[in-house]
Amino acid sequence: MSASFAVAHRNASRAPHNSADRGCGFGRSSRNYKLDPDIKWVNDVHVGGKKICGILAELTGNADWAGDRGRDRDQSEIVEFSAELAGIATSIEAETGKAATSDELLDGLLGFFGYLYDRFGDEPGFVIDEWAARSSYFRGKQVRVATGPAKPSPGVTDGLEQNGALRIRTESGEVKIVEAGDVERLR
């Protein structure tokens, strides 16, 4: 199942949280299916160590407003995963034995996005707090971060900046701020 939507923000400073709040929204709405999701920074949601949802937020706009198109994906129809994907991907149906309808999932997502958006105006740190409560990656997770052509660097997650950027504490104790890149958990 796939969902696309557009959100116009009254304040462009709100835009950096798009992926984080969508992860929180999917995390909250997936609890309706008795799932215990874990948000990997910031655009992947996992259940039982397997990816159940990926989030893509694209930002357009100027300093006065920001528009955003997001897409949340979930394989909720009966799917036989290939051997390559079976160990890393899952679906609501695979986890619960029950198919999710797009209406059920979208109602939960959009309701929670509205709630987050309203709270953000009063408490900008609320999205970060909500994300921290739903992610084992928030603090203390051993990871390797790839941020482009440079060699991936290991470190330990150390929270989020107010704009949603991930803080990584390196082996030397330096804190590196990651605004975009791939985060891989080290086992």
Secondary structure, 3 states (H helix, E strand, C coil): CEEEEEEEECCHHHHHHHHHHHHHHHHHHHHHHCCCCEEECCCEEEECCEEEEEEEEEEEECCCCEEEEEEEECCCCCCCCCHHHHCCECCHHHHHCCCCCHHHHHHHHHHHHHHHHHHHHHCCCHHHHHHHHCCCCCEEEEEEEECCCCCCEEEEEEEECCCCCEEEECCCCCEEEECCCEEEECC
